[in-house]
Amino acid sequence: MQENRHHPLRDSQQDREDVKNIPDTPQTRAPSYALAFADEDFLCREELRPVRLQLELLKPEMLMNEAGVNSTIVLFGGARIPEPAKKDQARTQTLADLSKYYEEARRFAEMMTAKSLKTGGTDDVIVTGGGPGVMEAGNRGAEDAGGRSIGLNIVLPHEQAPNAYVTPELCFNFHYFAIRKMHFLMRASAVCVFPGGFGTLDELFEALTLIQTGRMAQVPFLLFGKSFWEKIINWDALADAGTISADDLKLFRFVETAEEAVEALESWQDKGVKRGAIPGR
């Protein structure tokens, strides 16, 4: 809960309400007369981009603080991966086969949320991109366990509307990909990546790059589906070429099931910090 503090100056919220009762004149109808902080057209001007970036950083940060979210487990994965009951509707056989990871994501989220609830439910809260597929599975598993989960949605032409399992008061929407990515990692105590497409690959490599370069603390980093990841990425070739070091291949581990993932998290030697995973945040 936000602390109520007394201020001697007039409240801006009250001004926003009182301005609705002023006389209707050409002057009061002019766009210039609108309160700057309540003027959506003004806030959407190109010159206000730095302010919008700040607002997108502040709003989720403040609301998650108020909700008591100390740390998160990040679930990345494809929006197009169906739940097993609907795999016959998948556009390709590969997507139908990958539906097993929907169920693994759901079970993993349920198991981790149940563990979190035993210590108050403020640590290791599941966070996803808030959409369908693997994201839906993660939020769904958290709900199955009776816990909360976070959805970091983004405005896209397709495939992005909040799934029905995100905790409503922890359902956010973004315009800027960069700020959304920061919120994925600012509280991360672990990162779990399921099969996916361009967006998942982008999130995977950005997070690994931050860890590799020391811009983020080393946290448990799990890739679900070894055969999928080794088919699309030749990890050893990167090390053999010298473009990454052999030790960089130790930044992540492959797992197949929810049980393997939970065991990997419990046995990880360098779990890192619970909060503030990005140094200098």
Sequence and secondary structure as in RCSB ss.txt:
>XXXX:A:sequence
MQENRHHPLRDSQQDREDVKNIPDTPQTRAPSYALAFADEDFLCREELRPVRLQLELLKPEMLMNEAGVNSTIVL
FGGARIPEPAKKDQARTQTLADLSKYYEEARRFAEMMTAKSLKTGGTDDVIVTGGGPGVMEAGNRGAEDAGGRSI
GLNIVLPHEQAPNAYVTPELCFNFHYFAIRKMHFLMRASAVCVFPGGFGTLDELFEALTLIQTGRMAQVPFLLFG
KSFWEKIINWDALADAGTISADDLKLFRFVETAEEAVEALESWQDKGVKRGAIPGR
>XXXX:A:secstr
       SS  HHHHHHHGGGS   HHHHSGGGS GGG HHHHTSGGGHHHHHHHHHHHHHHHHHHTT   EEEE
E  TT   GGGGGG SSHHHHHHTHHHHHHHHHHHHHHHHHHTTTS SSEEEE SSSTHHHHHHHHHHHTT  EE
EEEE  SSS S  TTS GGGEEEES HHHHHHHHHTTEEEEEE S  HHHHHHHHHHHHHHHTTSS    EEEE 
HHHHHHH  HHHHHHHTSS GGGGGS EEE SHHHHHHHHHH S    SS  STT 
